[in-house]
Amino acid sequence: MIELDPFYPIVPDANWVRRIAGQGAKLIQLRVKDMARDAVEAEIAQALETVSAFDCQLVVNDYWREAIRLHANFVHLGQQDLAGADLPAMRAAGIRIGVSTHSPEELAVALAMEPDYVALGPIYPTKLKAMPWQPQGLDRIGDWRTKLRCPLVAIGGINLERAPAVLAAGAASAAAVTDIVMSEDPEQRTRDWIAATEPWRRLSTGCPPA
């Protein structure tokens, strides 16, 4: 089973990847929206160069074909993307796969493909977009965790103040979107997240909390 950093920022372009990786983040998802395919590929290529320089793991959202071509090693897929994704080709390319879930039915679909992590959301109400699902809450994290043999990523409405409770509930990693990209000082907010999640990072490496 893979280990994930407890802080999982999700950012919209390669420039954001550089900003966040430069502060010490070790796990970043690149979630590009509303770009032409050639522009998307250029963003992924640039982001891969950045994470290589900063010893950081990049997760490419959705664009699995580009991930294969550019030798990325991690892709995140939403439920709507699973049907059209060539999972054997991704596995053959050595790509790890994370999958979004929002309901028991979606969890069953995800588990059937043996993902490297499962994401559950939204944990809290989210400002990012309208969601057809009610907030899952902390108890659902513990329930989901008992059904998994891989790490659980919690997402949706999670900010720095809520992150400790999310991780204590059983999530291996807490995803942050608006709490980073809409912050008045994203670099400082990133450093604050890294410091706040350090106790869980130490536990994952077998070290006692400081």
Secondary structure as UniProt FT lines:
FT   STRAND          7..11
FT   HELIX           14..21
FT   TURN            22..24
FT   STRAND          27..30
FT   HELIX           37..54
FT   STRAND          57..61
FT   HELIX           64..69
FT   TURN            70..71
FT   STRAND          74..77
FT   HELIX           79..82
FT   TURN            83..84
FT   HELIX           87..92
FT   TURN            93..94
FT   STRAND          96..101
FT   HELIX           104..112
FT   STRAND          117..120
FT   HELIX           138..146
FT   STRAND          152..154
FT   TURN            160..162
FT   HELIX           163..168
FT   TURN            169..170
FT   STRAND          173..176
FT   HELIX           178..181
FT   HELIX           186..196
FT   HELIX           198..204
FT   TURN            205..206
//
